């Protein structure tokens, strides 16, 4: 599990491509390597990956075909910068929200506006995402816990406003229109929305059934 607070953005220093499998090397040890062990979980652009080997300053991770198809890691290249967060420990401060590292899919950046102290990025989501995306809600984008500001349900679009500190810590300062980022919908939000929808659907069906029975009785 992760907190959605990106700790660093690092370049991919090694990329080994095999059919249905990428091995990704990151220079983690000088920056985030303290206590890092084989089998540890690390969020790489929001994707939970397992450390498979440690060599020199690099930590290596394997991304399988399912991950490559669903996330932006399938398009990564040598030198591509990625957001990195070590897994949380008991007692750690949760500065963002609980993130599992199970990316739903990638969303496209469709607009970027920069003002003196703000950076507004608009994303094209999928229609099935929209029940869980609403103003003041939150999502994980490339592993960063971000608050949703504006939502356009008809276009299936939403935006986030990024402060300078976020731009400094993450790759968002270098992302432009047409690029994709990984999205993870908050599991608690999804559970609450789905539960409420099911309850309302059941109650509506029961109400319609009672009304139909009443109509038939009075014929």
LINURZI-V431436 format. One record per helix or strand of 3 or more residues. SS is the DSSP state (~ for helix, > for strand). FROM is the first residue (numbers start at 0). TO is the last residue. If there is no record, write none. Layout:
BEGIN
[[SS & FROM & TO] [SS & FROM & TO]]
END
This chain:
BEGIN
[[> & 7 & 17] [> & 20 & 25] [~ & 28 & 31] [> & 40 & 43] [> & 46 & 54] [> & 57 & 63] [~ & 64 & 69] [~ & 71 & 74] [> & 80 & 85] [> & 104 & 113] [> & 118 & 123] [~ & 126 & 131] [> & 137 & 140] [> & 143 & 146] [> & 156 & 161] [~ & 163 & 168] [~ & 171 & 173] [> & 179 & 184] [~ & 186 & 216]]
END
